[in-house]
Amino acid sequence: MHGNAELTGRIIRGIAGFYYVQAESGFFSELYACKAKGIFRQKKITPLVGDRVRFTITDPKDMEGNIIEILPRMNELMRPAVANVDQGLVVFAIHQPDPHLRLLDRFLINMKQLGIPVIICFNKQDLDPTGEAAESLKEIYAGSGCETLVICNETGEGVDEVMKRLDHKVTVLAGPSGVGKSSLVNRLQSEVEMETGTISHKLKRGRHTTRRAELIGVGHGGYVIDTPGFSSLQMTGIDKEDLKYCYPEFAPYEGECRFAECRHMSEPDCAVKQAVADGRINADRYHTYCELYRELEELDRRKYR
């Protein structure tokens, strides 16, 4: 490859002022250590992991270059700072620890605000020999608009189904500690680890680590990026009155309540509450909605104290 050749690629990781760009000439192809042009600093634009960019090669031997353009972003997350996410994969354990559904709903709400679809993955199937706990969890989220998978990372059962859904997509991976998230990534990585040897050496990393934002190659043309600090996930930028729109189960009953602006909380003749009482909306999901609504209410009160 000659110097000053122009290519497109995706930023895999940023370290100490360098952006490591995966050229789009093929999956797990050349990786270039690039600097961002000064014009980005002037415009106060920071390249993000996940950005698709145009870059020129300045040193073919050492595979170095300059980013000259950041291509339009499909979306942008704040934590982790990543662009162009296709989907979210949220991992919880069936047991040990038992799933924190309020935390799970927070993630679903944040992703819905960004228009990013989510796959829910319940791990540790081996701790649920009868399958009753898994079925109960799947029932809770049946109306959420999310696909739900049940896997056992220890045995590998169901992991191939996860892998299929990661092909050719950038996936944000989330989940609290102790659910087997990192070991799942290592299992997903194992099939491509030989192919990524050059990249791993250039990035000076071994197996999966969550210390820096980094796209990790999995499957066929897929990438995952971990989400640090998941246990303290906050809902940001959402008004309490809009929370109900983040619950797809409520949508069929919009307009059927006595009050046009019904919050589905304490109002009389609420179609959503009636649907919960009749078993048409899962009661666990509804109760989580109520808890989160009250939390947003309290946040509003604090603003004006």
N, C-alpha and C positions, 0 to 999 in steps of 0.2 A: 504494500500500500504506500503510495507516494505522499510526501508531506503536503499539507494544505488541501488534501482531498476532503470533500464535505460529505458527512454521513448523518443519518438520523439514528437515535437510540433512546434508551430509557435510563434514567439515573437509578442505580441500584443502591448506592450508599454515599454518604458524605462524610469525609474525615479530614479534619485540619485544613480546611480550605480547598480540598480536592473533592471533585464529584466523580464517582466511578460510573461510567456510562457503558451500558451493554449495547453494542451495535446491533441494529435490527437486520443484519445480513443473515441471521440464523439464530435459533435458540441456543443459549450458552455459547455464543460465538465470542468474538473479540471484546475485551474489556479495556476501556481507555480511562486513564487518570486525567481529568479535565479541570481546568480553571474556568471560572465564570468571567466573562468580559466585564470591564469596568462600567459599561452602560447599565448593567443590572443594578449595581450599587447606586448609581446616579438616580435611577428610577425607583429605588427602594424595593426592588423585586428580588426575592430570595428563591433560588432554585430549590425544589423539594424532591425528596425521594419519590419516585413514581412519575416524575415529569418526563414527558417525551420532549426531546430537544434535537436541535440541529447543532452539529459541532464540526470543527475542522481539526485535522491531524497536524500537529506541529512537530512531533518526533515519532516517526514510524517505528524506530528500533525500540524505544522505551515505551511505546504505545501511550503517548501523551497528546493532549489536545486542548482546544478552547471551545467552550459552549458559546455559540453566537445567537441562538434563538431558543426561547422556551415556547413550545407549541401550545395552543389553547388547552386549558384544563377542563376536564369533564366535571370534576368536583375537587374539593380540598378538605382534608381533616386537620384539626388542630393538634390532637393528641392521639396517636403519634402524628407528627407533621408529615403528611403524605398526600400525594395528588393522584387523580385518575384511578380511583378504586371502583372495581366492578361489583363487589359483593362483600358481605361480612360473614364470617363463620364464628359463632359464639359457642364455646365449649364449657359444659358443666358436667359434674359427676352425678350419677344417679344416687350414689351414696358415698360417704367418706371423702369430702363433706357433702351433706345433703344440699340440694340446689337452693340458692338464694334467689327466689323468683322476682323479688322487687328489683334486685340488681340486674337480672336478665332483662326485665322490662325497660329499665333505663337505657340499656344498650339498644334495644329494638326501637325505642322512641328517638334516640339520637340518630340512628341510621335512617329512620323513616323521614326525619326532617331533611336529610340530605338526599333523599330519593334512592338510597342504596338498599337493595334487597338483602335479606339475611337468611342463612341456613342455621338452624339450631342443632347442635350435636351433643347428645348425652352419652358420656363415656362411662366406663366401669360396668359394663353389662354383666360381667362375671359376678358382681356383688348383688345381682337381682335375678337369682336362679328361676323364680316363677314368672318373671317378666311383668309382674303386676305394677311395680313402681314405674317402669318405663312406659307402660300403656297409660297410666294415670297422667304422666307428664305430657305424653303426646296428645292426650285428650284436652289438657289445659290449653295447649297452643294450636289446637286444630283449626280454630277460627282466626288465628293471628296473621294469616297470609304468609307464614314462613314454613318452609319445608323442615321437617324434624327427622333427624337420623339418630339411631342408637348404635353404638359401637363398643368394642372392647379393644383398647389399644394393646393390652397385654398379649392377647391371642391373635390380634390382627383382624378379628371379625368385624366386618362393616367398613374397614378402613379403605378398601378399594372403592366403595361407593362415595366416600369423601373425596378420594383422589379424582374420580371422574368429574366431580363438580368444580374442581380447581383448574382443570385444563384450560389453557388460553385465557385465564382471568387473573386479575390482581385482587387478592382477597385479604381483607383485614381480619386478623385472628384475634379473638378476645376470650377472656375467661379468667376467673379468680385463681389464686394459687392452689395447688393440690389436686387439680382436676385432671392432670395428665396432658396439659396443653403442650408443654415443651417436648415431652416424649413423643407426642403425636407428630409434631413437626419433624423431629428426627427420623421417625418412621417414614413419613412422607418424603423426606429428603433422601432416604437411603437408596432409592432407585436411580437417582440422578447424581449421587455424590461423586462417582468416578468422573462424570462429565464436567463437574464443576471444580475439579481440582485446581485448575489454573486460576479460576476466580477466587477460590478460597485462599490460595497463596498470595495473590495480589492484595486481597483485603486483609491478609494477616489474621484470619480467623479459622477456627476449626468447626466443631459442631455448633448447632444453633445457640445463640445467645441473645438476650433481650436488652442488652445495655444501650445499643444504638438502633436508630431506625434503619432498617435494612430490608430490601426485598430478597427473599430466599426462594430460589428456583425449586419448583416441584412439578411433577407430572409432565405433561406435554405443553410446554409454553406457558406454564402457570407460575405465579409468584404468590407468596404469602408474606405479610408483614405483621409483627406482633404488636399488641397494644399494652404498653406498660401502665401501671397504676390503675388497673381495672377495678380494684376493690373500692376506690374512692371516686368512681365515675359520677360526674355531675351532669344534670340536665341543664343545658345552657341555651339561651335564646328562644325559649318556648313560653308562651303565655298560658296561664292555667286554663283559660277559656278554650284554648286550642288543643288541650291534652286529649280530649275525647276523640279528635280526628286521628289520633295515633293508634286507636284501637279499632281495627277493621270490623270486629264483631259488632260494633255499635252502628255501623253504617246503614244496615237495612231498616233501622228504627228511627232514623233521622226524620223529623217532621211529624212523627206520630205522638210525641209528648204533648201534654196540655200547653206547656210554655214553649214558645219558639226558640228561646235561648236556654233551654234546659241544660243544666250541668250534669244531670243524671246522678245527683247526690241526694239531697233531702226533699226535692220537689215532689208534690203529689202528682198522680197520674203520669208517671214517667214510664215510657214504653221500654226503655232499656232495663230499668229495675224490674219491670214485669217479666221481661225476657229472662232475666237472671233467676227470678222466682220460679219460672216455668221450666228452667233447665235448658233454655235455648242459647243462653250465653253462659260460659263457664264462670262459676262463682269465684274461683281463685283469681282469675284474671280481673274480674270486676273489683274485687277487694283490693288488689294491687293498684288498680286505677284510682280508687278512693284514697288510698294512702299517699300516692304520688300527688294527687290534687291538693290534699291538705298540706303536703310539704311545699308545694308551689305557693299556696295561700300564705303560709308562714313566711316564706321568702319575701313576698309582697309586703307583708306587715313590717318586716324589718327595714325595708327600704324607706319607710316613712316615719320611723321612730326618731 
